Structures are given as C-alpha cells and as structure tokens.
Amino acid sequence: MKYFLTCALSALSVSAFTINGPVTSKRASSALNSHSDISRRDVFKGLIVPGILSVATAFVEPAFADVTNKVASQSSLRYIKKSMKELEKLEFYATENDYSQMKQGIRGSGLSEIRKNALVLMRAAEDGPEAENLKNAYDVFIKDVEALDIEASLGVRGKKGVALYPTFQRVSKSLQEFAAVAVKSVEIPLQSAAE
C-alpha cells in the first residue's frame, strides 16, 4: 500500500510539472523575463503538494493487530479444546491398530484446522512471556502428529508390528500441554482501576 501511494504521488508530481508542456530553453528564458508564465498555483501544484503528500505517506505505519489477535485467539483456543475431545475419540482406533481409521481421523473435521488455530494462538502470544514455551509445545505436538501419521501410513501399506497406541498417547499428551501453555499465554489482561 505504501509503495502504491508513493508511485501514485510521483505520477501526480510528474503530471503537475508537465501540465503546460515540457520546459524549453525559449520558454525558460521567457519565464525568467516574465513572471506571467509561472504562477504561485503552478509552483504549489508542482512542488509543495507532492512534497507534502510524499512526506506524509512516508511515515504511515500499519496498525498493530494485538487486540485482534487476542480476540481471535479465544476462538482458536476453543477449537483446540474441541480438538482434544475429537482426539480422544480416536483412542479406540489406536488401541485396535486400525490404521486407515486413524489416518482418516487425523484428517477429520475435528482435527483438520489445528495448525491454523495454533498459529493464531502463537501470533497472539508472540510478545508475551510464554511465547517460546508455546512454540516449543507446538513443535513437539506437530512432530508427534506427523509420527502418528507416518506409522498409520506404514500400517496401511502392510508393514507388520506397527503399534499406534504409544504414539497416540504422545500426541494426546503434547496436545494437552500445548493447550495448557496456550491458556496461560493468551489471557487478555484486564485494566485495573489504578491504571
């Protein structure tokens, strides 16, 4: 946006200089001899307005979305908690080593948007004291989910002896830890009466 405004202003300033056509040596000498060719309005249009506009737009900064991230993080946190319940429903498939149902369950509607919502939570907490802990908990959770997915894929392909339950327990534990850190990190601080 800033780039677009700068380009538009430079185009306006160029057009302001070329309103009366290009300046030739004949016209320049006549302008020196006669002040009728150059008016204050032309100088104002040609130099001052574009200069003021370019300076004004050079210091425009985008609004920070801390409040928006904090509000959005509450709904993302609810989704993460809902996903924990959906993950519990997959425990039966993990104990029975039902590989295809586990793969479908991981990609199901209850767990499909964990990454997106976790990233919203991490953005909301990026300046907080728990930001690093939240990122580490997320990385552990994603690593465990990917390991579960790989094991389920191996089982679908026919590899013998692939047990899903130990990895499923790690996924469940890491999601609970991520949710616990997320709750602490995205709390909206309330203003006290003294502030």
Secondary structure, DSSP 8 states (H G I E B T S, - for coil): -HHHHHHHHHHHHHHHHTTT----HHHHHHHHH-TTSS-HHHHIIIIIHHHHHHHHHHT------HHHHHHHHHHHHHHHHHHHHHHHHTHHHHHTT-HHHHHHHHTSTTTTTHHHHHHHHHHHTTTSTTHHHHHHHHHHHHHHHHHHHHHHHHHHTT-TT---HHHHHHHHHHHHHHHHHHHHHT------TT-
